[in-house]
Amino acid sequence: MAFTGLHVLCAVSGDQSPGNGDKAEILGAPFWSRTMASANTTDVGAPKDGVIFRVRAAAASWFAIGQTPDASQASGSGQSAREYIEAGEVIDRNVAAGDKLAWILA
């Protein structure tokens, strides 16, 4: 099955201690993941502070992260700010407790 839409993984931030060298983990255990085939907002938020959303897009897209994110806004700040992601790109973002992710095609 071909990947379409956008995938987000919510996971613990890994151990990136300087003493770990090349064995440092970027991501730890996952809490949840969602693959959304069409523009949408995740139905769950980050369970606590200090977790990461790993975002992967099948096509060029806009995404926003926050308590009530809106990826359709052309300009904004804070929760109404959006970010562009290229097709096939992966972006990691630190998030706060309760944050969700919204996305639309570019």
C-alpha positions as CSV (number, residue, x, y, z in Angstrom):
1,M,0.0,0.0,0.0
2,A,1.5,3.3,-1.0
3,F,1.9,6.1,1.6
4,T,-0.3,9.1,1.0
5,G,-1.0,12.1,3.1
6,L,1.0,12.8,6.2
7,H,2.3,10.6,9.1
8,V,3.0,11.9,12.6
9,L,4.7,9.9,15.4
10,C,4.5,11.1,19.0
11,A,7.5,9.7,20.9
12,V,9.7,10.4,23.9
13,S,12.8,12.4,23.2
14,G,15.8,10.1,23.2
15,D,19.0,10.2,25.2
16,Q,21.3,12.6,23.4
17,S,23.9,12.9,26.2
18,P,27.4,13.9,25.0
19,G,28.9,10.7,26.3
20,N,26.8,8.5,24.1
21,G,28.6,9.3,20.9
22,D,27.2,7.6,17.9
23,K,24.8,5.5,20.1
24,A,22.6,8.5,21.1
25,E,18.9,7.9,20.4
26,I,17.0,10.7,18.8
27,L,13.6,9.1,19.6
28,G,12.7,6.9,22.5
29,A,9.5,4.9,23.0
30,P,6.5,6.0,20.9
31,F,3.2,7.0,22.5
32,W,1.0,7.0,19.4
33,S,1.1,7.6,15.6
34,R,-1.4,8.7,13.0
35,T,-1.4,8.5,9.2
36,M,-3.9,11.0,7.8
37,A,-4.7,10.5,4.1
38,S,-6.4,13.9,3.8
39,A,-6.0,17.3,5.5
40,N,-6.9,16.9,9.1
41,T,-5.9,17.4,12.8
42,T,-4.7,14.6,15.0
43,D,-7.4,13.2,17.3
44,V,-5.0,13.0,20.2
45,G,-2.4,15.4,21.6
46,A,1.0,15.0,23.2
47,P,0.6,13.2,26.5
48,K,3.2,15.4,28.3
49,D,5.9,18.0,27.8
50,G,9.3,16.8,26.4
51,V,8.0,14.7,23.6
52,I,8.6,14.9,19.9
53,F,6.4,14.9,16.9
54,R,8.2,13.3,13.9
55,V,6.4,14.4,10.7
56,R,6.7,12.8,7.3
57,A,4.8,14.0,4.2
58,A,4.0,12.1,1.0
59,A,3.4,15.4,-0.8
60,A,4.4,19.0,-0.2
61,S,2.3,20.2,2.8
62,W,1.8,22.8,5.4
63,F,1.5,21.8,9.1
64,A,0.9,23.6,12.4
65,I,1.4,22.4,16.0
66,G,-0.5,23.6,19.1
67,Q,-3.5,23.2,21.3
68,T,-5.8,24.3,18.4
69,P,-3.5,24.3,15.3
70,D,-4.6,25.8,12.0
71,A,-2.4,24.9,9.0
72,S,-4.5,26.9,6.6
73,Q,-3.4,30.4,7.8
74,A,-0.9,32.0,5.5
75,S,0.7,34.0,8.3
76,G,0.6,33.8,12.0
77,S,2.6,33.4,15.2
78,G,2.6,30.9,18.1
79,Q,-0.1,28.3,17.5
80,S,-1.3,29.9,14.3
81,A,2.2,29.7,12.7
82,R,2.6,27.0,10.1
83,E,5.6,25.2,8.6
84,Y,6.3,23.9,5.1
85,I,7.4,20.3,4.5
86,E,8.6,18.8,1.2
87,A,7.4,15.5,-0.1
88,G,9.4,12.7,1.5
89,E,11.0,15.0,4.1
90,V,11.0,14.2,7.8
91,I,10.9,16.9,10.5
92,D,11.2,16.5,14.3
93,R,9.6,19.1,16.5
94,N,9.5,19.3,20.3
95,V,6.0,19.8,21.6
96,A,4.1,20.6,24.8
97,A,1.5,18.6,26.6
98,G,-1.8,18.7,24.8
99,D,-0.3,19.9,21.4
100,K,-1.9,18.4,18.3
101,L,-0.9,18.6,14.6
102,A,-3.0,19.9,11.7
103,W,-2.0,19.8,8.1
104,I,-3.1,20.6,4.6
105,L,-1.6,20.1,1.1
106,A,0.6,22.9,-0.2
